Amino acid sequence: MKNLFYILITFLVFTSCNEYQKALKSEDVAVKFKMGEQLYNDGKYNKASRLFTQIVPAYRGKPQAEKLMFLDADCYFQTRQHYLAGYRFERFATSYPRSEKLEEALYKSAISYAALSPVYSKEQHETNHALEKLQLFANLYPESQYMPEINQLVKDLQYKLELKAYSIAKQYNHITDYKAAISSFNNFIADFPGTTLREKAAYYRFDSAYQLAVKSVEYKKEERLNSAISYYNSFKKSYPVSEFSENAEKMVEDLKQQLEQYSTKS
């Protein structure tokens, strides 16, 4: 019985493969469509995609084209070919704006583009593009069942942009380009007012201003000492209790002591 079972399985697999090969070579687009749909329903998306790719041009303008284009796009989605899935679902939405599959298509297009977002240290063009698509979906379908996932993706991608901008400013601080660091931290705080990195940004902005002041040439030093103290005051006002408080207090005392020499001179 066991041998008979294995023989039967082998026969079915061989028959299935043989039918697939015949469909690939067939000139009949209906045969390809039927076999492709069967393979799609069986979860064999790569094979289905090969067949769909062959017949998409032949079905343009026909009633079956809507279904075909959706299945074709979904094969790329299911096999995690994110760029092609995003593009093809987007094209489907443009071609069939009244389709009952429109919401699903726009959802899958948006999350496909989100999957292309690189690590924060790289250029973030794909991240910004994905955020545009996610926001478009949220605007069109605010009550959608997909909104919890969409909102989480927006939050994750937004944080990636925040981390990118913060790391650039922090890098200026690290390489002692303090003027650029202060400018970058100012832009960061203005651009991302609700960021969880705001406390760190405010502290390192003050740190950059402190370093710029104490290492300044003499004719600019008084002005920069006062500027650094103003950044400290801003930090202290926003974060009276902070993990950085001890260091900040030491630095501001140093600033005030150095500033005293100018009041003595005057």
Buried (B, 14 or more C-beta within 10 A) or exposed (E): EEEEEEEEEEEEEEEBEEBBEEBBEBEEBEBBBEBBBBBBEEEBBEBBBBBBEBBBEBBEEEEEBBBBBBBBBBBBBBBEBBEBBBBBBBBBBEEBEEBEBBBBBBBBBBBBBBBBBEEBEEEBEBBEBBBEBBEBBBEEBEEBEBBEBBEEBBEEBBBBBBBBBBBBBBEBBEEEBBEBBBBBBBBBBEEBEEBEBBBBBBBBBBBBBBBBBBEBEEEEBBEBBBBBBEBBEBBBEEBEEBEBBEBBEEBBEBBEEBBEEEEEEE
